[in-house]
Amino acid sequence: MRLGQLVVDVAPLRASRDFRFAFVARLVSLLGVGVTGVALAVQVFELTGSSLHVALVSLALGGPLLAGTLAGGVLADRLDRRRLVIWSRALAAAGFAGLGLNALLPEPDLWALYACAALIGLADGLSETALMAVTPALVGRERLAAAEALTSITTQLGTVAGPSLGGLLIAGPGLAACFGLTTLTTAATIVLFCRVRPLPPAQDEEAAERHPLRALADGARHALRNRLISGLILLDLSGTLFAMPYAVFPELVAGRFEGDAAVLGLLYSAPATGALLTVLTSGWVSGVRWPGHWLTGAVALWGLAMVCFGLSGELWLGLVFLAASGVGQVISEVLAGALLQGNTPDHLLGRVSSLWLAEATVGPAVGNLIAGGLARVSSPAGAVVAGGLACLAGVALLTVAVPELRRARPLTDPAPR
């Protein structure tokens, strides 16, 4: 394998001016969002002293996020997708600005945190769906895997660097500075997307006249009838539902490592570290001959790594397995995202993308509830092992039951008509 096949493929950035703007916009935006995620949790706890309120604010963001994702799918198939991104990010900027102004008050209002979190969640759902739907138009089908890898870089950098920067700002200028910075990064995102050309969806006059719920149902029917797409969604659900038991990490650390907060931070960051290192060396992904085989293998690696993590007793070994789970996660994310976008008609791409993103939102939340329940009747480590085994069982079942996954066309082949 040549060195050029190891380094992340930047061809989409070279070939598409509009994708360059979208890439930088997403990177800047996610860094700011990572900062605010930490600041919001800290402020809620300072005001209430309650972890329950921290969880409820996350729920206040997560519910509208899911609603915005599904609504964004319908809107992205009816409106100019660039305009939808711009207006949704403007809505998010209003939410971040509200958090900043509230933080400057002598006595910040808790209700304002809930309201702003809900507004930001709704805006994020709208914009994420539109962003996923525009990628094929920006880079072409032959570069979808490379574009997905580059997009994943922005996600991983935001996950790793954003919270770290937020911690520094909280310790220095304070919470208002965190929210102010995120407002500015969101404004920068809007400016960058104003430079992108208009991106209207393919016209489907009949669908445009349907009720939004019926239009969303059309997308769901297409996903169900297309066995490759339904297989992709179910395969990813095997990982997000069973192999992301991060909610049990604090109890696991309390039992094995005497509640060391530094160890807990390492456990949370290890998957993102493995994922980031992988996408930085992902130049080979675009040329894989059998993407379905690589995809099922990546999800199997994800599940197996979590089983090994649950069984490991040494910290360093556990971190290695968690990093390996991040490798499996990001390879599956890149390949599945590219296959889904490359095998969905443009006039349905917004709605199908919204279903994919909804699964990615709901899966980890429900999965953590399952893991927490299992930890109560067995142990945190037992919950992790059980989840990893369930993921492996899901992969095996889908590999047999959905042969379209195994037969998935190379990512550079012409799109089927």
C-alpha positions in Angstrom: 0.0 0.0 0.0 1.4 3.4 -1.0 1.8 6.3 1.4 -0.8 8.2 -0.5 -3.3 5.5 0.2 -2.8 5.9 3.9 -3.1 9.6 4.2 -6.6 10.9 4.3 -7.9 11.6 0.8 -8.3 15.4 0.3 -9.5 15.2 -3.3 -13.0 16.6 -2.4 -11.3 19.7 -0.9 -9.1 20.2 -4.0 -11.9 19.5 -6.5 -14.8 21.4 -5.0 -14.7 25.1 -3.8 -18.2 24.7 -2.3 -17.1 21.6 -0.3 -14.1 23.6 1.0 -16.5 26.2 2.4 -18.8 23.5 3.9 -15.8 21.7 5.5 -14.4 24.8 7.1 -17.9 25.9 8.2 -18.6 22.5 9.8 -15.2 22.5 11.6 -15.6 26.0 13.0 -19.2 25.2 14.1 -18.4 22.0 15.8 -15.5 23.5 17.8 -17.9 26.1 19.1 -20.6 23.5 19.9 -18.1 21.5 21.8 -17.3 24.5 23.9 -20.9 25.2 24.7 -21.7 21.6 25.5 -19.3 21.7 28.5 -20.3 25.3 29.5 -24.0 24.5 29.5 -23.6 21.4 31.8 -21.3 23.4 34.2 -23.8 26.3 34.4 -26.8 24.1 35.0 -25.0 22.2 37.8 -23.8 25.5 39.3 -27.4 26.8 39.4 -29.1 23.6 40.7 -26.4 21.4 42.2 -28.4 18.6 40.5 -27.1 16.0 38.0 -30.8 15.4 37.2 -31.2 18.9 35.9 -28.1 18.4 33.7 -29.7 15.3 32.3 -33.0 17.1 31.8 -31.3 20.0 29.9 -29.7 17.3 27.6 -33.2 15.9 27.1 -34.5 19.4 26.4 -31.9 19.6 23.6 -32.3 16.0 22.4 -36.0 16.0 21.9 -36.1 19.0 19.5 -32.9 17.7 17.9 -34.8 14.5 16.9 -37.8 16.6 15.7 -35.6 18.9 13.8 -33.8 16.0 12.1 -37.1 14.5 10.9 -38.5 17.9 9.9 -35.2 18.8 8.2 -35.5 15.7 6.0 -38.8 16.9 4.5 -37.6 20.5 4.2 -34.3 19.5 2.6 -36.3 17.7 -0.2 -38.4 20.8 -0.8 -36.3 23.9 -0.2 -32.8 25.1 -1.3 -30.6 23.1 1.0 -27.9 25.8 1.3 -30.6 28.3 2.4 -31.9 25.7 4.9 -28.4 25.4 6.4 -28.1 29.2 6.6 -31.4 29.9 8.3 -31.1 27.0 10.7 -27.6 28.1 11.8 -29.0 31.6 12.3 -31.6 30.0 14.6 -28.8 28.3 16.5 -26.9 31.6 16.8 -29.9 33.1 18.4 -29.9 30.3 21.0 -26.2 30.7 21.7 -26.5 34.4 22.0 -29.4 33.9 24.5 -27.2 31.7 26.6 -24.5 34.3 26.6 -26.8 37.2 27.6 -28.4 35.0 30.3 -24.9 34.2 31.7 -24.2 37.9 32.0 -27.2 38.4 34.4 -26.5 38.7 38.1 -28.8 35.8 38.6 -29.1 33.7 35.4 -32.5 32.1 34.8 -32.7 28.3 34.6 -35.7 28.4 32.3 -33.7 30.3 29.8 -31.1 27.5 29.7 -33.9 25.0 28.9 -35.4 27.3 26.2 -32.1 28.0 24.5 -31.1 24.3 24.6 -34.4 23.4 22.9 -33.9 26.1 20.2 -30.3 24.9 19.6 -31.4 21.3 19.3 -34.1 22.1 16.8 -31.6 24.1 14.7 -29.0 21.5 14.8 -31.4 18.8 13.6 -32.4 20.9 10.7 -28.9 21.8 9.6 -27.4 18.3 10.1 -29.9 16.8 7.8 -29.5 19.4 5.1 -25.7 19.1 5.3 -25.8 15.4 4.8 -28.2 15.8 1.8 -25.9 18.3 0.0 -22.7 16.2 0.0 -23.3 14.3 -3.2 -24.1 17.5 -5.1 -20.9 19.1 -3.7 -18.4 16.3 -4.4 -19.9 13.8 -6.8 -20.7 10.1 -6.1 -17.2 8.9 -6.7 -15.8 11.0 -3.9 -18.5 10.3 -1.3 -16.3 8.0 0.9 -13.5 10.6 0.9 -15.9 13.4 1.8 -17.4 11.3 4.6 -13.9 10.7 6.0 -13.2 14.5 5.9 -16.5 15.2 7.5 -15.7 12.7 10.3 -12.4 14.6 10.9 -14.5 17.7 11.8 -16.6 15.7 14.1 -13.7 14.1 16.0 -11.8 17.3 16.3 -14.9 19.0 17.7 -15.4 16.1 20.1 -11.8 16.3 21.3 -10.8 19.9 21.1 -14.1 21.7 21.8 -14.6 20.5 25.4 -10.9 21.1 26.2 -11.2 24.7 24.9 -14.4 25.0 26.9 -12.7 24.0 30.1 -10.0 26.6 29.6 -12.5 29.3 28.9 -14.6 28.4 31.9 -11.5 28.5 34.1 -10.5 31.9 32.6 -13.0 34.4 31.2 -16.0 32.4 32.3 -19.2 30.9 31.0 -20.4 34.0 29.0 -17.1 33.9 27.0 -17.9 30.3 26.0 -21.4 31.1 24.8 -20.1 34.3 23.1 -17.4 32.3 21.2 -19.9 29.8 20.0 -22.2 32.6 18.8 -19.2 34.0 16.8 -18.3 30.6 15.3 -21.9 30.0 14.3 -22.0 33.4 12.6 -18.8 32.5 10.8 -20.5 29.3 9.6 -23.4 31.4 8.1 -20.9 33.7 6.3 -19.1 30.7 4.8 -22.3 29.1 3.6 -23.3 32.3 2.0 -20.4 31.7 -0.4 -21.7 28.3 -1.5 -23.8 28.1 -4.6 -27.6 27.5 -4.4 -28.3 23.8 -3.8 -32.0 23.0 -4.7 -33.1 19.4 -4.5 -34.3 17.4 -7.5 -37.9 18.4 -8.3 -40.7 16.0 -7.3 -43.9 18.1 -7.7 -46.2 15.3 -6.4 -44.2 14.9 -3.2 -44.0 18.7 -2.7 -47.8 18.8 -2.4 -48.1 16.0 0.1 -48.6 16.6 3.8 -45.1 16.7 5.6 -45.9 13.5 7.5 -46.9 11.7 4.4 -43.7 12.9 2.7 -41.7 11.6 5.6 -43.5 8.3 5.3 -42.5 8.1 1.6 -38.8 8.3 2.7 -39.4 5.6 5.3 -41.0 3.4 2.7 -38.1 3.9 0.3 -35.7 3.0 3.1 -37.7 -0.2 4.0 -38.1 -1.3 0.4 -34.4 -0.8 -0.5 -32.8 -3.6 1.3 -29.3 -2.1 1.2 -30.4 1.1 2.9 -32.5 -0.7 5.5 -29.6 -3.0 6.1 -27.3 -0.1 6.6 -29.6 1.5 9.1 -30.0 -1.7 11.1 -26.3 -2.5 11.0 -25.5 0.9 12.4 -28.2 0.4 15.0 -26.5 -2.8 16.1 -23.5 -0.7 17.1 -25.2 2.5 18.5 -27.7 0.5 20.5 -25.4 -2.1 22.0 -21.8 -1.0 21.7 -21.8 2.5 23.1 -22.5 1.9 26.9 -20.8 5.1 28.0 -23.4 5.8 30.7 -21.9 3.0 32.8 -18.3 4.3 32.7 -18.6 6.4 35.9 -19.7 3.3 37.9 -17.1 1.2 36.2 -14.4 3.7 37.2 -15.7 3.9 40.7 -15.4 0.2 41.1 -12.1 -0.4 39.3 -10.2 2.8 39.6 -11.5 4.4 42.9 -13.5 7.0 41.0 -10.5 8.7 39.5 -11.9 11.5 37.3 -8.8 11.6 35.1 -9.3 7.9 34.3 -12.9 8.6 33.4 -11.8 11.3 31.0 -9.5 8.9 29.3 -12.2 6.3 28.9 -14.5 8.9 27.3 -11.8 10.3 25.0 -10.2 6.9 23.9 -12.8 6.0 21.2 -12.6 9.5 19.6 -8.8 9.3 19.6 -8.9 6.0 17.8 -11.5 7.4 15.4 -9.4 10.5 14.6 -6.2 8.6 14.0 -8.2 6.3 11.7 -9.7 9.0 9.5 -6.3 10.7 9.2 -5.1 7.5 7.6 -8.2 6.7 5.6 -7.0 7.3 2.0 -7.6 3.6 1.2 -11.3 3.7 2.0 -12.5 5.1 -1.3 -10.9 2.3 -3.3 -12.1 -0.7 -1.3 -13.5 -3.4 -3.7 -16.1 -4.8 -1.4 -17.4 -2.0 0.8 -20.1 -4.2 2.3 -17.6 -6.7 3.6 -15.4 -3.9 5.1 -18.5 -2.3 6.6 -19.8 -5.5 8.4 -16.2 -6.2 9.5 -15.9 -2.7 11.0 -19.1 -3.0 13.0 -17.9 -6.5 14.2 -14.6 -4.9 15.3 -16.6 -2.3 17.2 -18.6 -4.9 19.1 -15.6 -7.2 19.7 -13.5 -4.3 21.0 -16.3 -3.5 23.6 -16.4 -7.2 24.7 -12.6 -7.1 25.2 -12.8 -3.8 27.0 -15.4 -5.2 29.4 -13.2 -8.2 30.1 -9.9 -6.3 30.5 -8.6 -5.5 33.9 -5.7 -3.2 33.1 -6.3 0.4 32.3 -3.9 0.6 29.4 -5.4 -2.5 27.8 -8.9 -1.2 28.2 -7.9 2.1 26.5 -6.5 0.2 23.6 -9.7 -1.7 23.1 -11.8 1.5 23.4 -9.6 3.1 20.8 -10.2 0.0 18.6 -13.9 0.5 19.1 -13.5 4.0 17.7 -11.7 2.6 14.7 -14.6 0.3 14.0 -17.1 3.1 14.6 -15.5 5.6 12.2 -14.9 3.1 9.3 -18.5 2.0 9.5 -19.7 5.6 9.6 -17.7 6.6 6.5 -18.6 3.5 4.4 -22.3 3.4 5.5 -22.8 7.1 4.9 -21.2 7.0 1.5 -23.3 3.9 0.5 -26.5 5.5 1.8 -26.0 8.8 -0.1 -24.8 7.0 -3.2 -27.8 4.7 -3.4 -30.6 7.2 -2.6 -32.3 9.3 -5.3 -31.7 13.0 -4.8 -35.4 13.9 -4.4 -35.5 11.5 -1.3 -32.0 12.2 0.0 -33.1 14.6 2.7 -35.8 12.3 4.2 -33.6 9.2 4.0 -30.7 11.1 5.6 -33.1 12.3 8.4 -34.0 8.7 9.2 -30.3 7.8 9.3 -29.5 10.7 11.6 -32.5 9.9 13.8 -31.3 6.4 14.3 -27.8 7.7 15.2 -29.5 10.0 17.8 -31.9 7.6 19.4 -29.7 4.5 19.3 -27.1 5.7 21.8 -29.7 7.2 24.1 -31.8 4.0 24.3 -28.6 1.9 24.4 -27.4 3.7 27.4 -30.7 3.1 29.2 -30.3 -0.7 28.4 -26.7 -0.7 29.6 -27.7 1.1 32.8 -30.4 -1.5 33.5 -28.1 -4.4 32.8 -25.5 -2.8 35.2 -28.0 -2.8 38.0 -28.7 -6.5 37.7 -25.2 -7.7 36.9 -22.2 -5.3 36.8 -21.0 -2.4 34.7 -18.4 -4.7 33.0 -21.1 -7.3 32.5 -23.3 -4.7 30.7 -20.4 -3.8 28.5 -19.7 -7.4 27.5 -23.3 -8.2 27.0 -23.7 -5.2 24.7 -20.7 -6.1 22.6 -21.9 -9.7 22.2 -25.4 -8.4 21.1 -23.7 -6.2 18.6 -21.7 -9.1 17.2 -25.0 -11.2 17.0 -26.7 -8.3 15.1 -23.8 -8.2 12.6 -23.9 -12.0 12.0 -27.7 -12.0 11.6 -27.7 -9.1 9.1 -24.8 -10.5 7.1 -26.9 -13.6 6.5 -30.3 -12.0 6.2 -29.4 -9.0 4.0 -27.1 -10.3 1.2 -27.4 -6.8 -0.4 -24.9 -5.6 2.3 -22.4 -8.2 1.1 -23.0 -7.3 -2.6 -22.8 -3.5 -2.1 -21.1 -2.0 -5.2 -17.7 -0.4 -5.1 -18.1 3.3 -4.1 -16.5 4.5 -7.4 -18.9 2.6 -9.6 -21.5 4.5 -11.6 -24.8 5.0 -9.7 -27.5 2.6 -10.7 -30.4 4.1 -12.6 
